[in-house]
Amino acid sequence: MSQISISVIVSTYNSETWLRNVLESYKYQDYINFEVIVADDGSKESTKELIDAFKVDYPVNLRHIWHEDQGYRRQRILNIAITEAAFEYILMTDGDCIARPDFVSTHAKYAEKGYFLSGGYCKLDMPSSQAITPSDIEQGNCFNVKWLKSKGQLGKKQELKLSVGDTLANFLDVVTPTGATFNNCNSSAWKADLIAINGYDERMQYGGPDRELGERLVNYGIKTKQIRYKAICLHLDHPRGYKTKESLDRNLAIRKHTKDHKVIKTRYGIEKLEKESN
């Protein structure tokens, strides 16, 4: 297995219950050559206190990158985290995604120059999400189909993701009709490639900024590799009060421009090449 060094970037905003379980899951990875960066879009002091408590005996370096709450600026804090990442390879995930023990090692195994990796997730309902405790993560209960079904509803596709072995997972990743897109809950890329395209477009809010970043990576010449059945995380349920029609429409327009004009480097990213107009 490739022993590349990986910076795992976990985005969060005032969601300590879910973040606690997500951070817990990185204590039991079967790979040790990584760091965890919590990219925090302005959470309260209690989130910092939670992270500081984990730091006391965390098995890998745990960092907290925060900026002031000035509304939804998730792409901005992710760009800051990318630039401050210590390692050459970056795994993007969310503060509502519990990582299976082989999550980081799977990304390390399939990382390849000239590619980004596209993972999937096992979507849980609220009863299942709320049932998971730190002990269930340590013991692996939450990745067990029978255990999850005893706590709530689990769709057939989600059950399949948790049940397949390596051979079937490889087959399904080849035949799946789902495109290998960049998604913030489970994707990875080389830091140099993310810097080359100027990171995330900070004009974008909820609804596709990760996909748009992946589309610019492809315009840059990066190929995609599907690992949606091999790299598994559990997506915890939660409301999405920040989802608005206005942001979705604006994001679709930006993505259309990226596609039509084969945009590689956003002018509104890590480096500000143009001032955003209101």
Phi, psi and omega in degrees: 000140176299131179260047178290155177271132187237134170259113177271119180255119182249116179275146179206159172202107175046053180219063190293324181300314179288318182299323179303314181288326177295312178297324177301320184294334180278356174283343188241024178289148178270022179223139185242351186272063180207164172237160175243126176245121174270113179267107193251116184276043172098031180294164178291169182303330182296333176291318176300318180297321177298312181295319178299323178294322177293325184299335187304316182225031182287141185286342177229170179295128181241123183237151180236115178248120190230147165226166185295145178287108176233041186090185185291105178228041184301318181295328178294312182291330176293321177296320177297317180297320178300313182292329182268356178301135184281339191246169189282342185235137186239128176251116181267132175208177187244161179284011173237021183236110179278127185271129172295155185304335180262015185297305182292319181295328178294317176297320178297320183296320187260359177299136182209137178303137179089004181228156160240153184258137180244108177263176177239198177207157175261111186278124179257155173274175184296315179302317178294317180301316183285340182282338187285128177247165175306324179295322178294329177287314179300319183275349179084007181304320188290349176260006180264123184301315182298318179296314180298319181291339176282346183256339182185198179270143178222118182293158182299320179294322179291321178299319180298317181300325182276343190260336189287145172273182186301315184296312180291324178299316178300316180297313182295325178292335177280318188266348182301135177285349180289130181291153178274079182266165175273122179229138189295340183281340186191075175211158181215153182203165176286137180303319182300323179290320178295322177292321183299327180266005176072027173067208182282149173281111188283356172286338189274139174251213185294139174111062170107007179296330177290319177299318180297320176300316179297324179293325176287326174300318179295317177300330179285346179110004179280135178268167183249150177225127185273125176224033186293337177259357182254322181258107190251131168226154179263122181267113182282144183285149177191156176287158181234074181292344182271001181275115180230154179297322181300314181292322179296316180295318180296318180295321178298323179294319178294317179296322178296318178296318178300317181289312185294325185254009178051045183295134176254309186249111177296147178270002185232043186243223181305311175261127181274100181269347181206141179281133181289134177266143180276000000 
